[in-house]
């Protein structure tokens, strides 16, 4: 039985996602262009290595987080562009009040 370990792992991973989300939203605020109601297009997106250092996480974590968000259709990447489909969803889910309970 290692339920507590799972919870701790989930919390640790949540902070990683939260950090990446925060960094991404910061970039969106500076570089992003409105692209529809809740969508933001970031042209000339910085590299994953730069995003990782901005977020304060390892580059492979950025890679994993972005891959997950692509699967969930939260973001799309192509060439140098990164499109955030739901900017408020991203911020509420990962930054809001930390856990997204209330």
C-alpha positions, 0 to 999 in steps of 0.5 A: 500500500503506497497511496501516500507516495502516489499523492506526494508524487502527484503533488510534486508533479502538479507543482511542475505543471503549475510552474510550466503553466505560469512560465507559459502564461508569462511568455503569452502575456509578453509575446502572445497574440490574441487568436480567438476568444480564449486562444493565444498564439505565441510566434517564435516560441522559446526553446524547451530548454529556455522554458525549463529554465524560466519555469525552474524545472528540468527540460524533460519535465517541460517535454512531458508536460507539453506532450500531455497538454498536446494530447489534451488539446490544451496547446498545439505546436508547429514550427516555431509557434505555440498555440494555447487554446484555452488560456483561462482554462490553463491558468485556472487549472494549474495556477488558480488556487493551486489545487483547483478544488474550490 
